[in-house]
Amino acid sequence: MRTSTETLIAAMHILATEIQSDDGVANAAIAEAAQRLEEQQERISQLEQENDALRADLLLWNEKEVKP
């Protein structure tokens, strides 16, 4: 079973604040990784929406082409 991306991002944000690191490097790295995952997830969602819209347009175009 895989953890959802949203849950993984939330866990990383918590870890970034909870981990005790003397120099803060671990905290910063985890926080940055969480941020990057968030950005990628947002971009993936946007691309999926655009893809769905293009598919709908293609289906409509194909229907017009088939019917004279």
Buried (B, 14 or more C-beta within 10 A) or exposed (E): EEEEBEEBBBEBBEBBEEEEEEEEEBBEBBBEBBBEBBEEBEEEEEEEEEEEEEEEEEEEEEEEEEEE
